Amino acid sequence: MKLRDLLLFLIFTLSCSLFAQAQKTVTLTGKAPKYSGYQIDFYCFIDGISEEKNLLTSFKIQPDGEFSATFSINKTTWAFTEFDAYQASLFLVPGEHYELIFPPLKPVSASQRRNPFFEVDEISLALKNSHPQELNRQIEQFEFAYVKEESRYFNLIYHQHSKAAVDSLKSNLKQKFPKTNNSYFERYKFYRSAFAKFALHQGQPDEFVQRYFIEQEPDLSISPCKQLFQQLFTNYFDFEASKIHSADFKRLVTQANLNGLETYLNTKNNWNSSLSRLVILQSIHDAYYQGQFSPGSLIRMLDKITASQWEKENKAIAARLKSKLTYLQQGSEAPNIVLTDFSGKTHQLNNFTGKYVYLNFTRVSNPICRQHLDHLKDSVSQLSNELQIVNLILPEEAEKKELILQQNWPGTFYIVDDKAADTYQVSNFPRAYLIDKSGRLVLSPAPNPLDGFEQHFLNLLKQSRINELRDQSK
């Protein structure tokens, strides 16, 4: 073996060894008979800005209520799962075993969850036989003590802006919770205790930012750090753009001048690159939804970040943000989902070719949805050569098969699960999308039948034909 090959082999072996050391298993077990048959999926956020979810583990609760799951993580992780009316969370430490206690059953139907006014109950999962030094227990006790101290000094801190009161609050917490060897808990306490101090610096946050986000490297995976970061920097582009003499800043954003923008923040605010880059990423996310700046400029800035010399982690956040911000946008590829017809046969959405596809999420028990379906009867004849109507219902309406067939509504009905509806961000019904012959979204969302879909589609066909003739004449 040549020396070069030997060195590469040793480096590879060492890397694998370090990775194996970093990754440790976590085990979840318990018994929840009332949840028999439930599928439980645990997620974590990949980062604190894009908030893209990563599946940690998935398990089904057995008929007798038993469940068990084992998976690997390389650092302390805040994990969460959603079922029925709950969003339940816990902190997971590599190498630990957790015996979970599920909350009282609180069933919620799929239609209730899709109600735009529905709110989940956010809870911490209870643990059986938790010891005093267990992280979830420590954080729970610290939160209880913090709220108690905050209530005690509330008027002094938030109305009189008393520094002495903040110092007393922090001193009392430090006395009750002396320093431990758990670095995650220490960071949690550090940022959580800063909430009261933040009240003293609103409007003049320079000293606060220096202490908590420059002297200390921010870790947005720790919830109090993330909350403080968002309180300080949410909609920061809008904040800067609203100032007097903000023309230079606006021009930097409009021109997607990434280097100029970073220099502006570093120089004007005396920030380091680490903080400036996180603020830029968060601000691109916020500005995209606010609409003050051109979406195209913001997306170009994300492209520049992924091609820049920024840290690998920040470049990955930029890529995830672009995927999130452009998701289901006009021109993007329509996500593939599985459809089940009334005979039980499954189909892939991306196999529908040759025509435009009108993807219509509907609920036949809803009078408004039925009116839209009825209206399609009047227009389908002149659209049928170019358009395939795909009506999608949730499993809870599969029993209405006979009613659906009797109505002779145009198109074909298929059953899809909640994940398919979530894929297309269906929060209420009806909701429709138009997909072109190449599988790309051309109307996202598309108008419903009574809201002028037919005319929109005919105009689209007309413009498409004009474009074809123009291309042929070149």
N, C-alpha and C positions, 0 to 999 in steps of 0.2 A: 504493500500500500504506500503510495507516495505521501510525502509530508503534508502537502496541501490537502489531499483527501482525508488524511488522518485528522487534521485540524478541523475540517468541516464536520467530520463524524463526531468528534468530541464536542464541538459547539452544539450540534443537533441533539446529542445525548443530554448535555447539560440543560438545554432549553426544555426538553421534554421532562426532565427531572424537576426543574423549577415549576413548570406548569402543573405537574402532578402534585407538588407540595402546596401550591396555591389553591387548587381545587379540593374542596372537602365536601362530603355528603351531608345533606340535611334530611331528616326523616320526619314525616308527619303521620301520626296515627290517631285513632279515636273511635268512638262509637256514637252514631247519631241515628237511631232507628226511625225517627220520624222523617228523616231525609233519605230514606231508602230509595235508590234509583236515581238520585241526583248526580249530575255530572258537575264536578267542581274544578275550575281552572284557576290556578294561581299565577299572577303576573307581577312583573316589576317594570318600572320605567327605565328605558335604556339611558336616557339623560333627562335632566330637569327642564329643558327648554322645548324640545320637540314633543316630549312626553309620549314617544312611541312605546307601545307595550311590547314586552318580551315574555313569552310563555315560559314559566319556570317548571310547572308540573301540572298534570291533569289526572284526575282519578274519579272513579265511579263508586258511590257508596253502595255497598252490598245489601242484599235483602234483609240481613240481620242488623244492618246499621254499621258494620265494621268498614273501616277504610284505612289505607296505608299507601304512602308514596315516598320514594327516595329519589333525590336528585342532587346535583352538585352546584355549589356557588363558590366564588373566590373572595368574597368580602361580605361584611354585614349588609343586609339588604332589606329594605322596606317592601313587603309583598302585600298584594291585595287580591281579593276575589269578589265577584258579584253574583248573588243568587237571591231570588225572590225580591224582597224589599231592602236588602242589605248590600252595602259595600263593607266587607270585613277585612281587616288588615292585621298584620303583625310584623315584628322585626325578626329576621332570621340570621342566626350566627352560624358560619361554617362549622360543621362537625357536631351540631347539636341535634337533639331529638325532642320534638314537641308533640305533646298529647293534647289535641284540640278539643274544646267544648263548644259545640255549635249553639247559637241563640235559639230561643223559641221559634217554632215554625211560623212564618208570616207570608203565606203564599200571595203572589201577585201575578195576574194574568199577563200575557204578552201585550194585549191591547192597553192595559194600564201602564206598563213600562214604556210604551211608545207615546203615551200622552206627554206633550211638551211641558206640562206642569208637574209631571211626576218627579219626585226627589227621593233618592235612596237614603236610608238610614246609615250613617257612617259610624261603625263600631270597631272596637278592637276585639279580636278573638280572645276568649278566655282560655287559659291553659290549666291543665290538671297537674298538681304537685309541683308548682313553680317555686324555685328556691329564691331566697332574698337577693342574691346577686344576678339573677336572670335578667337579661336586658329589658324585656317587655315590662317586667315588674318594676325595675328601677325607673324606667321612663314614666310609667303610670303614676308612681308615687311622686316623682319629681313634678309632673304636670299638676297633680292635685295640690302639692305644696306651693307651686308657682301661682296658681289661680287664687289660693287662699291669701298669699302675700300681696298679690296685685289688688285684691278686693280691699285689703286692709289699708293700702296706701293710694287707692284709686284717685281720690280727689286731689291729693297732694301732687301726684305725678301728672295726671292728664288735664287738670284744670289750673293748678298753680305752678306746674312745671318745676317741681322741687327736685334739685339734684340730690339733696340730703335724703329724700325719701327713696330715690332710686338706689342710692348707696346702701341704705338700710335694707331694702328688699334683697339686693344681691348678697349682702353680708349674711342675712338670715338664711338664705338658700345655701350659701357656701358652708355655713355652720352645720346645717342639717344634712347636707350632701357633700362631705369632704371628697377630695380627689381620689379617684380609683385608677386601676390599671387598664380600664376599658376605654380605649381611645375614642371609640364611636360615642359612648355616653358622655365623655368629657366634651367632645365637640358639640353634641346635642345641647348640653347644659350651657356651653359658651354662647351659642346663638339664641337659645330660648331666653336666657337671662337678659339678652340685649333688647328684647321687645320694649321693656319699660324705658330703657335708655333712649331708644329710637324716638320716643315721644318728646324728648328734650331737644331733638335735632331736626325736627320737621321744618323745612324751609331753609335750613342751614346744615345740610348733611355732610359737608366736606370732612369734618373730623370723624364722624361716624363711619363714613365710607372708608377712610384711611385705616381705622382700627379694625373693622370687621371684614373688609373685602380686598385690602391691599397688603396690610401686615400679615393677615391670615389668608391663605389660598382658599377661595370659596369652594365648598363641596355641595352642589345643588342636589345631591342624593340624600342629604340630611334635611328633613322637612323644615325645621326652623330657619336654616340657612336659605333655603329656597324661598320661603315666605318673606323673609327680610329683603332678599334680592328683588323679588317681584314688587314689593311695596316701594322700593327705591327707584326701580328702573323700568317698570311697565310703561309702555307708550313713551319711551324716552325720545324717540325721533320727534313725536308730536310736541313734547315739552320743549325741545330745542328749537323747533320750527316756529313756535308761538312767541319766541322772544323777539325783542326789538333788534334790528340789524341781523336777522337770521338768514339773509339771502345767500351768504356763502355756504352755510350748512345745508340749506335746501338744494343748492346747486350740486353739492357733493353727493347727496342721496339720489337726485334725479339723474345724474350722470353715472351712477353706480361706481363712484370713485372710491374704491375700497381703501387704498393706501391713504388717500387724502382724508377720509373719514376717520381712520384709526389715528392718524397724526393729529387731527383736530381734537379728538377726545383726550389723547395723551397729553397734549400741550395745554389745552384750555382747562382741563380738570385735574391735571397732575396725576393721571391714572397710569398704571402700568399696562402693558399689552394684554396681559391675562384678563384683567377686568374689562378693558375696552372691547376685546373680542367677544366676551360673553354678552356684554350689553348690546353690541351690534347684532349678534344672532337673535337675542330676545326682541330687539327693536324691529328687525325685519319681520319676525313673526307677527308682532302686534300691528305694525304699520300695514301689513298686507290686508288685514281684516278691517282696519279703520278706513282705508280708501283715500287718505290724504296724498299719498305718493303713488306713482305709477306702478302697478303690479309687475310690469315688465322690467322696470329698473330694479326692483327688489329681487326678482328671480335672477337677473343678470349678476347681481351682487353675490347671491348664493353660488352661482357658477364660478365666479371669480375666487370665492373662498375655497371651493373644492380643488381649484387649480393652483392655489397659492402655496406659500411656505408656512402656512399656519400649522399648529399642532394637529396631529392625526385625529385626536378626539374632536376638536372643533370642526375639522373638515367633514368628519362623519356626521356631526350634528347638522351642518349645512346641507348635506345630501339628504338627510332624513327630513329636514324642514322643507326642502324643495318638493320631495315626494308628498308630504302632507299638504302643502299649500296648493299644489297643482292637482291633487287627487279629485277625480270626477269632474275635472274642468273640461271645457270644450276642446276637442282635439286630442285628449288623452285616450289611452286604450281602455275600453270598457272592461271592468273586472269580470273574470269568469266566475260563474256560479253554477251549482247543480240544480236542475229542475226535475221534478217527478210528475209524470202525467197520471191521469186517473186510473190507468191500468197498472201502475206501479213501476213503469219503466223509467229509468233515469236518463237525462240528457244534459249535455254541456252547452252553456249559452254560446260559447265561442264556436260551436259547430253550426250555428244558424248563419247561412251564407246566401248570397244571391239577391237579397233584398235588404232594404232598411228594416230595422227592428224597432218597434214601439214597445218598450219594456214598461208594462203598466202594473204597478203594485196596487192592488185593490182589495177592498173588503166588501163582499157581496151583502153582508148584513147591514151595511151602512147605506142609508137612502141616497146620500149624495153620490156615492160610488156607483150605485145602480143607475142614477140619472146620467152619469158620464158614459157608462157602458151602453145605455139605450141610445145616446146621441151618436155613438160610433156606428150604429146600424145605418144611419142616414147617409154616412159619408164613406163607408168602407168600399162600396162598389167602385168608386173612381180612384181609390187608393190601393186596391188589392194587388194591382200589377207591380207596384213598387214597394209595398209595405207589408210586413208580417207583424201581426199584433200578437204579443205574448203577454197574457194576463197572469199575474202571479198572486197567489193567495197563501196565507199561513196555514200550518197544519190544523189549527183549531176550526178552520172552515172547510176542511176536506169532506166533512159529513154532509155538506150542502151540494154535493155533486149532482144529484137529481134536479134540484132547483136550478142550478147553473145550466145544465143541458136543456131544460125546458125553455129557458129564456132565449135561446138561439143568439146569444151575444156574439159579436164577431171576434175572431181570433181563437187561440187555443189557451185553455187554462192549465196551469201547472202549479204544483205545491212546492213551496220553498221553506226552508227553516229560518229561525231567527238570525242565524249567522249571515245568511244570504241577504236578508233585509238590512242587517247592520252594515254589510259591505256597501250597500247603496244608500246608507244613511237615511233610512226610511223612519221618520219619527211620527208621521201621520199619513192618513190615506185620503184620497188617492195620491200617488206620486209616480211620475213617469219620466222616462229617459228615451231619447232617440239615438240609435246606434246606426252608423252608416255601413255600407257593404264591406268595408275593410275592418270593421270591428272597433271603430273609434266613435266616441261620443260627439254628436253634432249639436244636440240640444240637451243641456244638463243643468237643471232639470228641464224637461220638456213641458209645454203647456198641457193641461188636461183637456179632454174633448170639448167641454162646454166653454173653455177659456181660450179657444181659438187655435187648437192644435192643427186642425185641417188646413187652415189658411197658411200657418207657419210652414207646414210641410210642403204645400204646393209652391210657395215662394222659394223654398230651399231647392226644390226640383228644378224650378225655372232658372235660378241662378246657377245651379250645377250644369244645366244644359248650355247656358250662355258661356260658362267657363270652358266646357268641352269644345264648343264651336271656335272659341278664341284660340285654344291650344292647337286645333286642327289647321287654323289659318296661318300659323307661324311658319 
